[in-house]
Structure formats: structure tokens, C-alpha cells
């Protein structure tokens, strides 16, 4: 089923709100950076103060995400550029399930969160295994993801989490 | 002499009871090893979804049979025993990424215990839930 998209006018309002929130987030971060820069002259932040500041940033981010909660993803080309791979590779990873697509969008669009998750894994893998080596680490990651997604694995893990066991 | 208690989840216990032939023989050898050696006998450490260490290890038995385990102090938990048919996975990877051809299996198998010994992800279930992994397993 095709996703319902906001009308152009609504999209403009959403973009304006998102821009506003992004500006606020940037100011908050700049303030935090300024605080860090003069930290040597100030008493250290308590854990509670630090936590409160993180909460503030988290609230802003949540608001930004709520504003942008429209069923629009990243194009395959954008995803390829972000991940530094080719567009055929992005399409293959979509088939693999390594990336998720936004339902109902044509041409295919990539779910932003799945892109970020994969980007993090690839960044780690690539740093550790330059050139072709990183693809082997990715293979291990894919294998383990597949293994830990098996129904029997999930069932056993759930039983473990509930503390159910047979002593041998 | 056993230095670890061995606990199986009910589904793992059922699976072990149903094993026949070579997988059963492999399990018969593995069981005392797990009790005696703990994580040192538990195969390789799996990766978590975010690329850090998983709390679980995988030991291969005959064929596609796998034993999944995790650990608490003095206790070996066997979470699951089942067949993992990853041929299809590797076939796809082989075609699409040009890596890990069919039958080659997982190439990197970091020790279950890890360089700093078990566990690197917390000693208890609760601990694992709140303890962040201090390093990336992929960073060597």
C-alpha cells in the first residue's frame, strides 16, 4: 500500500519547523562546546548537570524527529554516497535486509535509521580491515546477525532471560 | 573435575535429547569440556547487531549443528542447540558481495573468552544489560 505523503504546502511547513529545531539544536551544541572550552576555569559539571544537558539535547532531537516523521526515505543514490559504495551495492543490501526500504515508496527509498546503523558498522569494519579485508568482517557480522535472528536462537535467549533452565 | 555448572534452557535441553549420530557424539564430548573449561570450550564469540561483542558464543558440532552459550561466574548456560543453515546466506553473499563463498563459513572466529577473559559484556544478565562494551571486537 502506498504511503500517504504530505502535500507540498504541508511539506514546506514541516521543513520550516525542522529548520527551526535544527537551528535550536545547533545553538544548544554551540553553547555546550563553549562551556567545554572554558571548562578549565569553571568547576566540573556534576553528573546530574551533565545528564540534564543531555536530556535537553535529547528532547530537541526527539522534537526534530517528530517534525520529520514523514514517510520519505533516502534515495538509493544518496545512500550509496553516504556509505561510499555503489548504487548496485545499496540495492543488493536492500535485498539482503541489511538496509530497510521505506514501504510504498517508488522509486525505492532507504529507511534513514537502517542507513545510520549500517554506516556505524561499516565505519568500524573499514577502520579495522582496510581494502578488501573489511568485507570479510562484514561477512562475519552478517553471519552472526542471521544466526541471532533465527527463531530457535530467539526462543532460547528468551528462556534464558526468564531464567528457565535444566541443570545437567 | 567439573569447575562449571551446566544449565540448558528447556529448548536446548530438548534439542540435545533429540540429537542422534555424529552431532550427538560431538555433544557428548563437548558437555564435559564445557563443565571443565567454560568459555574456553565454547567456540567463538558472536558479534552483536551494532558490531560490538555479543554476549553469546557459538560452537560447531557436526554438520550445521550449533551450540549457543553464554556465561555467568561458574555457570555455563547453553542457550540453544540447533541447525543453522547458512548456505543460503553465504550463497547470497558470495554472489552479491564476492565474499565468503559457499561452504567457507565464517572466516573470523574470535575466541569466546576474549583477550581479557570472559566476560567482556558483564558478569550477570543484569550486568550485561547495563554494561557497555569497552572496545570494538572488530578493532584489533
Contacts between the chains, C-beta under 8 A, distances in Angstrom:
chain1	res1	chain2	res2	distance
A	89	B	97	7.8
A	92	B	96	4.2
A	92	B	97	7.3
A	95	B	96	7.6
A	96	B	92	6.4
A	96	B	96	6.9
A	117	B	49	7.7
A	117	B	50	7.4
A	120	B	50	6.6
A	120	B	51	6.8
A	121	B	50	7.0
A	121	B	51	4.4
A	124	B	51	4.7
A	124	B	136	5.2
A	124	B	138	5.1
A	124	B	139	6.8
A	125	B	51	6.9
A	125	B	138	5.6
A	127	B	139	6.8
A	128	B	136	7.3
A	128	B	138	4.5
A	128	B	139	4.9
A	128	B	140	6.1
A	129	B	138	7.4
A	135	B	97	5.9
A	135	B	98	7.4
A	135	B	99	4.6
A	136	B	99	6.2
A	136	B	100	7.1
A	136	B	107	5.2
A	136	B	108	6.5
A	137	B	108	6.5
A	137	B	138	5.3
A	138	B	97	7.3
A	138	B	99	7.3
A	139	B	93	5.9
A	139	B	97	7.4
A	139	B	99	4.8
A	139	B	100	4.0
A	139	B	106	7.1
A	139	B	107	6.6
A	140	B	47	6.2
A	140	B	106	5.4
A	140	B	107	6.7
A	140	B	108	4.6
A	141	B	47	5.2
A	141	B	51	6.3
A	141	B	138	8.0
A	142	B	89	6.8
A	142	B	93	6.4
A	143	B	86	6.2
A	143	B	89	6.6
A	143	B	90	7.8
A	143	B	100	7.7
A	143	B	105	7.8
A	143	B	106	4.6
A	144	B	46	4.4
A	144	B	47	4.5
A	144	B	48	7.9
A	144	B	54	6.6
A	144	B	58	7.9
A	144	B	106	7.6
A	145	B	47	7.7
A	145	B	49	6.3
A	146	B	84	7.8
A	146	B	86	6.2
A	146	B	89	5.0
A	147	B	46	6.7
A	147	B	58	6.7
A	147	B	66	7.2
A	147	B	68	7.9
A	147	B	84	5.5
A	147	B	86	7.3
A	148	B	46	6.5
A	148	B	49	7.6
A	148	B	54	6.8
A	148	B	56	7.1
A	150	B	82	7.0
A	150	B	84	6.4
A	152	B	11	6.9
A	152	B	15	7.7
A	152	B	80	5.3
A	152	B	82	4.0
A	153	B	68	6.2
A	153	B	79	7.3
A	153	B	80	5.3
A	153	B	82	7.4
A	155	B	11	5.2
A	155	B	80	7.2
A	156	B	9	4.7
A	156	B	11	5.2
A	156	B	12	5.6
A	156	B	68	6.5
A	156	B	79	4.0
A	156	B	80	3.2
A	157	B	56	7.8
A	157	B	79	5.7
A	157	B	80	7.4
A	159	B	9	3.8
A	159	B	10	5.8
A	159	B	11	6.0
A	159	B	79	7.7
A	160	B	9	5.4
A	160	B	70	7.0
A	160	B	77	5.8
A	160	B	79	5.2
A	160	B	125	7.6
A	161	B	125	6.7
A	163	B	125	8.0
A	164	B	9	6.0
A	164	B	10	5.6
A	165	B	7	3.9
A	165	B	8	6.3
A	165	B	9	6.0
A	165	B	10	7.5
A	165	B	77	7.1
A	166	B	7	7.1
A	166	B	8	5.0
A	166	B	9	7.7
A	166	B	10	6.2
A	166	B	13	4.2
A	167	B	5	6.7
A	167	B	6	7.2
A	167	B	7	5.7
A	168	B	6	4.8
A	168	B	7	7.5
A	168	B	8	6.1
A	168	B	13	7.7
A	168	B	31	7.1
